[in-house]
Amino acid sequence: MEFLNNAMEIEIYTRRKCKRFPKTERFTTSARLIGLAAEAAGHLSRGNDIYPATQHDVQKRRAHFIDARGVYADMIREVEVCCRVDGINMDILPAWMAMIVKEITLINGVIDADRKRYKNLPQ
């Protein structure tokens, strides 16, 4: 469940940091970053709510986790662009990136654990 807690921490951190963005960026970049953080957390929550009884359920669960991982990859790119182009303080970049990379690692761990855990379920 650490991955769910970390996802919430990323969303909270993102909201707090986006409040400090220049006004010109609050309704464009900030909204996109907050939306990405919320979207990824939503995928993780929906995936975690699936209790597989068949391989099809496992695939649906994995799809949510893979989608979340992709959204976090988009978020990394967006944060880097913001810091380079929009004049956002670069000091926030290492901590933000570390949180997101940790989350991607946790998601990969869940996917691997699910593969082992649910390999014998019926189709």
PALO-910049 format. One line per 5 residues: number of its first residue (from 1); their letters; for each residue x, y, z of N, C-alpha, C, CB. Coordinates in steps of 0.02 Angstrom, whole numbers, plus 50000, padded with zeros to 5 digits. Glycine has a CB too. Example, Ala and Ser with C-alpha at 12.3 -4.5 7.8 and 13.67 -1.06 7.14 Angstrom:
<rs>
1 = as = 50660 49716 50390 50615 49775 50390 50660 49835 50390 50565 49776 50452 ~ 50642 49888 50354 50684 49947 50357 50645 50002 50394 50704 49970 50286
</rs>
This chain:
<rs>
1 = mefln = 50040 49940 50000 50000 50000 50000 50042 50063 50000 49954 50000 50059 ~ 50108 50053 50004 50152 50111 50004 50144 50151 49940 50225 50089 50012 ~ 50130 50117 49885 50122 50152 49821 50062 50199 49822 50116 50102 49764 ~ 50009 50181 49858 49951 50225 49863 49966 50286 49906 49890 50187 49891 ~ 50001 50275 49961 50020 50331 50004 50068 50378 49968 50053 50305 50069
6 = namei = 50115 50350 49931 50162 50392 49894 50127 50432 49839 50218 50348 49864 ~ 50078 50401 49807 50040 50436 49755 50004 50496 49785 49989 50388 49721 ~ 49976 50487 49844 49942 50543 49877 49992 50598 49896 49905 50519 49940 ~ 50051 50578 49918 50103 50627 49935 50125 50666 49874 50163 50591 49967 ~ 50130 50633 49817 50148 50667 49755 50094 50718 49737 50159 50617 49697
11 = eiytr = 50032 50698 49743 49977 50743 49726 49977 50804 49773 49910 50706 49731 ~ 49986 50793 49837 49988 50848 49885 50048 50894 49871 49991 50821 49958 ~ 50106 50864 49860 50167 50903 49846 50157 50945 49783 50228 50856 49838 ~ 50128 50914 49732 50116 50948 49669 50070 51008 49679 50086 50900 49617 ~ 50016 50999 49716 49970 51054 49729 50005 51111 49766 49910 51030 49769
16 = rkckr = 50045 51093 49815 50080 51145 49854 50130 51183 49811 50115 51114 49914 ~ 50168 51147 49771 50218 51180 49730 50187 51222 49675 50266 51129 49699 ~ 50132 51198 49647 50100 51236 49593 50069 51301 49617 50046 51193 49561 ~ 50052 51305 49681 50026 51368 49709 50079 51423 49707 50003 51357 49781 ~ 50142 51403 49705 50196 51452 49705 50220 51471 49635 50255 51425 49745
21 = fpkte = 50189 51441 49585 50207 51458 49516 50186 51530 49501 50175 51409 49466 ~ 50219 51561 49453 50197 51629 49433 50124 51627 49409 50243 51657 49376 ~ 50090 51682 49418 50019 51685 49399 50007 51666 49326 49992 51755 49412 ~ 50054 51683 49283 50046 51668 49212 50045 51593 49199 50101 51700 49171 ~ 50071 51554 49245 50075 51481 49236 50024 51442 49277 50144 51457 49253
26 = rftts = 49990 51475 49322 49945 51439 49367 49887 51405 49332 49918 51486 49419 ~ 49861 51435 49280 49801 51406 49249 49818 51362 49189 49755 51461 49228 ~ 49881 51358 49171 49900 51315 49116 49942 51258 49142 49938 51354 49061 ~ 50003 51274 49159 50050 51223 49182 50028 51192 49248 50119 51253 49189 ~ 50008 51233 49295 49988 51207 49360 49929 51159 49353 49969 51264 49407
31 = arlig = 49880 51180 49314 49821 51138 49306 49839 51071 49274 49768 51173 49262 ~ 49885 51072 49226 49906 51010 49194 49943 50965 49243 49951 51025 49133 ~ 49989 50993 49282 50026 50952 49330 49982 50923 49384 50082 50993 49362 ~ 49937 50963 49410 49891 50939 49461 49846 50885 49431 49848 50997 49490 ~ 49823 50896 49370 49782 50846 49336 49818 50780 49325 49757 50872 49270
36 = laaea = 49881 50784 49306 49921 50723 49296 49930 50685 49362 49989 50740 49266 ~ 49945 50721 49415 49954 50689 49480 49890 50655 49503 49977 50740 49533 ~ 49833 50689 49493 49769 50660 49513 49751 50601 49469 49714 50713 49510 ~ 49765 50606 49404 49750 50551 49358 49790 50488 49376 49765 50572 49285 ~ 49854 50496 49390 49895 50439 49408 49871 50407 49473 49969 50460 49416
41 = aghls = 49855 50448 49522 49829 50421 49586 49763 50385 49575 49821 50478 49637 ~ 49722 50411 49531 49658 50378 49515 49668 50310 49483 49617 50421 49470 ~ 49715 50305 49436 49729 50240 49405 49753 50190 49457 49783 50248 49350 ~ 49796 50212 49502 49822 50167 49554 49766 50144 49601 49877 50201 49594 ~ 49723 50190 49619 49667 50173 49663 49619 50123 49629 49629 50236 49684
46 = rgndi = 49603 50137 49566 49558 50092 49530 49590 50023 49520 49539 50121 49462 ~ 49654 50022 49504 49688 49958 49496 49691 49919 49561 49758 49969 49471 ~ 49703 49954 49615 49707 49921 49680 49639 49895 49703 49734 49969 49732 ~ 49584 49924 49678 49517 49902 49697 49496 49838 49661 49468 49957 49682 ~ 49535 49816 49613 49518 49755 49576 49550 49696 49613 49543 49758 49502
51 = ypatq = 49506 49649 49634 49530 49588 49667 49522 49531 49617 49490 49573 49733 ~ 49576 49512 49584 49572 49466 49528 49546 49396 49546 49639 49459 49496 ~ 49499 49373 49505 49476 49304 49510 49494 49266 49447 49399 49302 49521 ~ 49509 49303 49394 49529 49273 49330 49588 49312 49301 49469 49273 49280 ~ 49618 49284 49250 49674 49318 49216 49651 49384 49185 49704 49272 49162
56 = hdvqk = 49588 49386 49163 49561 49448 49135 49561 49504 49187 49490 49437 49107 ~ 49542 49487 49248 49544 49536 49303 49616 49560 49316 49515 49505 49368 ~ 49663 49513 49312 49733 49530 49321 49755 49579 49267 49778 49466 49320 ~ 49734 49567 49205 49752 49612 49150 49723 49682 49160 49727 49584 49083 ~ 49660 49685 49184 49629 49751 49197 49667 49788 49252 49555 49742 49217
61 = rrahf = 49685 49751 49305 49723 49781 49360 49791 49806 49335 49733 49729 49417 ~ 49826 49765 49297 49891 49783 49271 49886 49844 49224 49923 49724 49233 ~ 49833 49846 49185 49823 49902 49139 49819 49969 49177 49760 49892 49097 ~ 49784 49969 49233 49780 50031 49273 49849 50051 49299 49731 50021 49332 ~ 49888 50002 49322 49954 50017 49348 50000 50041 49292 49985 49955 49381
66 = idarg = 49995 50011 49234 50036 50033 49177 50016 50103 49155 50030 49983 49118 ~ 49951 50117 49155 49928 50185 49139 49955 50236 49188 49851 50187 49138 ~ 49954 50219 49252 49980 50265 49303 50055 50277 49292 49969 50236 49375 ~ 50090 50225 49276 50162 50232 49263 50174 50279 49203 50194 50163 49249 ~ 50134 50273 49152 50139 50317 49094 50123 50389 49111 50094 50293 49039
71 = vyadm = 50073 50399 49152 50055 50467 49173 50112 50499 49213 49989 50467 49215 ~ 50144 50459 49256 50201 50486 49294 50259 50503 49247 50224 50436 49347 ~ 50269 50465 49194 50320 50481 49145 50304 50548 49111 50327 50424 49092 ~ 50240 50558 49094 50218 50622 49067 50231 50679 49116 50144 50620 49047 ~ 50219 50664 49179 50227 50715 49231 50301 50735 49238 50200 50690 49298
76 = ireve = 50345 50686 49234 50417 50701 49238 50436 50749 49181 50458 50636 49233 ~ 50413 50734 49122 50429 50776 49064 50400 50846 49075 50401 50746 49000 ~ 50340 50850 49098 50307 50915 49108 50343 50957 49161 50234 50905 49128 ~ 50364 50926 49216 50399 50962 49268 50466 50988 49242 50411 50917 49330 ~ 50501 50946 49204 50565 50968 49176 50556 51027 49128 50599 50910 49139
81 = vccrv = 50505 51023 49087 50492 51078 49040 50475 51142 49079 50434 51060 48992 ~ 50434 51136 49130 50416 51195 49171 50477 51228 49200 50368 51174 49227 ~ 50521 51188 49227 50580 51216 49259 50627 51249 49209 50617 51163 49298 ~ 50628 51224 49148 50673 51252 49098 50643 51312 49062 50691 51199 49047 ~ 50580 51310 49047 50549 51360 49004 50512 51414 49044 50501 51328 48956
86 = dginm = 50475 51393 49094 50430 51439 49128 50460 51477 49186 50371 51402 49152 ~ 50524 51468 49197 50557 51505 49251 50538 51481 49320 50540 51577 49245 ~ 50519 51418 49325 50502 51390 49390 50567 51375 49427 50457 51324 49383 ~ 50567 51384 49492 50626 51374 49533 50652 51302 49525 50610 51388 49607 ~ 50714 51296 49502 50745 51231 49490 50759 51192 49555 50809 51240 49452
91 = dilpa = 50757 51226 49612 50771 51192 49675 50719 51139 49692 50776 51243 49731 ~ 50660 51146 49665 50607 51097 49680 50614 51034 49637 50539 51128 49670 ~ 50653 51037 49585 50657 50982 49537 50683 50916 49568 50702 51001 49480 ~ 50738 50915 49605 50764 50851 49630 50715 50814 49675 50828 50862 49667 ~ 50683 50849 49721 50637 50816 49767 50576 50789 49729 50614 50864 49822
96 = wmami = 50550 50829 49684 50491 50809 49645 50507 50748 49603 50468 50867 49599 ~ 50564 50750 49569 50584 50693 49527 50595 50631 49569 50647 50710 49488 ~ 50626 50639 49626 50639 50581 49670 50574 50548 49691 50678 50603 49732 ~ 50524 50587 49708 50459 50560 49728 50427 50520 49671 50412 50616 49751 ~ 50430 50549 49611 50398 50517 49553 50436 50454 49533 50394 50565 49494
101 = vkeit = 50502 50457 49533 50542 50397 49515 50531 50342 49566 50617 50415 49511 ~ 50527 50360 49630 50512 50310 49682 50444 50278 49669 50513 50342 49752 ~ 50395 50318 49650 50328 50291 49637 50329 50244 49577 50279 50349 49624 ~ 50365 50261 49525 50370 50217 49467 50402 50151 49487 50410 50251 49409 ~ 50452 50154 49529 50485 50093 49555 50436 50051 49595 50546 50111 49597
106 = lingv = 50396 50083 49637 50346 50047 49677 50294 50015 49632 50312 50095 49727 ~ 50273 50050 49581 50223 50023 49534 50253 49962 49498 50201 50076 49482 ~ 50315 49966 49476 50347 49909 49445 50350 49849 49492 50418 49928 49422 ~ 50362 49863 49556 50362 49809 49606 50294 49776 49613 50385 49836 49673 ~ 50242 49817 49613 50174 49790 49618 50158 49747 49557 50121 49847 49626
111 = idadr = 50176 49771 49498 50163 49733 49437 50200 49666 49439 50185 49774 49374 ~ 50263 49666 49460 50302 49604 49466 50272 49557 49518 50375 49620 49483 ~ 50252 49584 49575 50223 49543 49628 50157 49513 49605 50212 49585 49692 ~ 50117 49552 49569 50053 49527 49543 50065 49470 49493 50013 49583 49510 ~ 50116 49477 49452 50131 49426 49402 50144 49359 49436 50192 49447 49359
116 = krykn = 50182 49361 49490 50197 49299 49528 50137 49275 49567 50256 49311 49575 ~ 50102 49321 49597 50046 49305 49641 49986 49275 49605 50023 49367 49678 ~ 49972 49301 49545 49910 49282 49510 49923 49238 49448 49873 49343 49488 ~ 49982 49209 49443 49999 49172 49382 49956 49109 49373 50071 49153 49383 ~ 49928 49082 49426 49890 49019 49420 49814 49028 49418 49908 48975 49478
121 = lpq = 49792 49090 49410 49720 49102 49405 49693 49077 49338 49703 49177 49415 ~ 49629 49056 49337 49600 49033 49274 49590 49091 49226 49533 48997 49286 ~ 49584 49074 49162 49572 49124 49110 49504 49155 49122 49577 49094 49039
</rs>
